Amino acid sequence: MTASLIQHQPRREPGRSLGPAGRPQAAARSSTTRSLRLVAQQEGLIQIHTAPFRGSFSGVFSQALRSAGLGSRVLITQFLKGGVDQGLEASLWLCGRLQWLRPAVAGCLSEPCAMAVPCATAEPCAPAASVVSAAPAAGPSGLAGSPLPTASDPDREAVEAVWAYSRDQLLGGQLDQLVLDELGLAVDLGYLCAAEVTATLERRPSHVDVILTGPAMPAALMAMADQVTQLRRGF
């Protein structure tokens, strides 16, 4: 007994065509319908959170901690907060990916730096330890007098140390997010060079989010910001 195989052709529906295997194909999409595609990663932003009072850090800290918990590499640097004599060697780590850094100073810094050096050019400022006075002219014997001691300020050196570390981490592409607390105030008080800070942020890797907080913010940094959040009272 011979069995015959009957091949059933699929029923053709209006608006559909048959593919090579006899399977219905979806109707052609309208030319106005766009196909789905992955969105390219956005570039990092410079965000500024400022207020006429010291109070813009707590919300940013929560955001940074959440980012670290989700896998981002985060560095928080507080330039003028002291009292714990922390420094580079004693920085704290949270969630395994958030480094919290403060300068090695005995108390919070709120007064202008005693050894502040004017920074009016775009060239990086020299550290306070490298500022020296010119040696006096040669005396009657033809021998130059002894040079004056190098000008140095421990508080400024401590702030510059945490800035140098933060700058290297930023430019080295080691971070996903960098929080610089009271950076503008550190510039205004003479602990950091405004031109060097601006030049560093201009050279940052495109993927890094940089968040600046504090009550004072130089105009040059405000002009660079992609987003500015201002906290106010009295409303």
Summary of the structure (lengths in Angstrom):
residues: 235
radius of gyration: 29.9
end to end distance: 95.5
largest distance: 132.5
contacts: 609
relative contact order: 0.21
helix: 25%
strand: 15%
